[in-house]
C-alpha cells in the first residue's frame, strides 16, 4: 500500500518513519533542502532516537518536493502541515491544510485524507461538506516535544475521528506499526476528536500553570516550593508528573491550542481556559520581576529551547521573559549556539559558553544543566527536579 505524508516536521516525519516499517511511504515537503537530507538518511529534528531508527530500520521511505509524485496512487494521505494561531483572527491558520486537501482531491480523488494537523472543532466536518465526501478524517497526535518518534511508536491511545470503513482500515494500519499491541483505539465523531486534542493540551497547560502558581506563592512568601510540591504530589490523585515549575508553558502546541480552545468556546460559558492563558502571562511577569530584584548588570539567558533534548525555539516562554527584561532596560545576552545573531533585537547572542559565563552576572535557565555547575552561584532557575 502506498501512503503519502504531506509535511516533514516533527509530526509528519515521525509518522512517516513509523508507517514506512510496513508500507511504501512518500513524504512531501516544500523545503527542498529538508527533502534532500531525508533522502540522504539524515535528520535535523534533534532527537537521538530518530538517528538510531534511520540507521537500524529497513524503511520504505523517500521524500519529495513534488506534490503530484507524493499523492499519485496513495491510498491514504496524511496531512501534517502547520496550523499556527493567528492573533488577528483568534483562530488557527488552516490554509496549508485546506490547500493540501484541495490538491489531494484534484490529483487523487479516491484517497482517504487523514488530518494530523491540529484544527479547530468543526473543521473536518466543514471540509467533508465542502468536498462532498466522508473520507476526510481527523486523527490527532499526542507527541511530546523531543520524543515524537518514541510517542509514535508507543502511543498512549489512538483516536480516530470517524466511523467509516476507511477510518477503521487506517486504525488497523496505524495500530499494526506500533510497539504497543494493547494500545487503546477510540472511534469518535470528528468534532469530538478535535475537542479531545484541544482539551488534552489545555489540561497539560493548566497543570503547568497550577504548579507555577504554587512556585509563585513560594517566591513571594519566602517558602520552599520543593517542599510544597512534594507534599501536594504525594496524593495519588494528583501524582508527581508534569509538576516541575518553569517560566511558563511554551513550545509548538500548548500556547496555540489553549487559545484555539478559548475561541471554540465562543458563546459557551467558561472561566478556566481563559484563566490558564492569563496565568501564563502573569507567571512571566513574576519571573522577570524576581530576576530584576537581584539588580543584575548583565542578564544571561542560557538556551532558548525550553526543554533539554529539544532544539525548538518556537513560542518558547523565555522570549516573554526577555521582552519584559528589555522593557525594564536590562542588558541581556543569550547563549544559544544554534540561534542567528539577530534572533532577539537588542540582545547579543554569544556562541561560546565560557565567554557567556564570564559576561553574565545572573544566568537565567529554565532548566538547569551540568555545564552550569561551575557557575551555580550565578544561576537563576525555578527548576526543582532537574527534569522535564
PyMOL commands that set and color helices and strands:
alter all, ss='L'
color gray80, all
select helices_A, chain A and resi 10-19+32-39+48-56+67-71+95-107+123-131+148-153+165-176+190-221+225-233+254-264+272-292+318-327+353-359+370-378
alter helices_A, ss='H'
color red, helices_A
select strands_A, chain A and resi 2-6+24-28+61-64+76-79+85-86+91-92+112-115+136-138+157-160+184-187+298-302+331-335+348-350+362-364+379-380
alter strands_A, ss='S'
color yellow, strands_A
deselect
rebuild
show_as cartoon
